[in-house]
Amino acid sequence: MTHDLFGEAPRTEPKAGEIALALVLHGQTDKAWLLAETIYQRDAQWAPKSHAKRGEGRDENVWTMPTWLARERGWM
């Protein structure tokens, strides 16, 4: 559960084969997000919106995606 001004909001747990990562958003297009583990854009990699999901509210910097995608981009 996360707490905010409006009370508690349940945090959705990643499904089997997925991982939730805290990443920095550096840019986006209609089809992808440019994400990195750091504030440095030179380390950023593209993640397709069809495979990644952005958290909401206080979790807006938490991205859920398949484990294979995170591994391929070097985030794990």
Secondary structure by P-SEA (a helix, b strand, c coil): cccccccbbbbbcccccbbbbbcccccccccccccccccccccbbbbbcccccccccccccbbbbcaaaaaaaccc
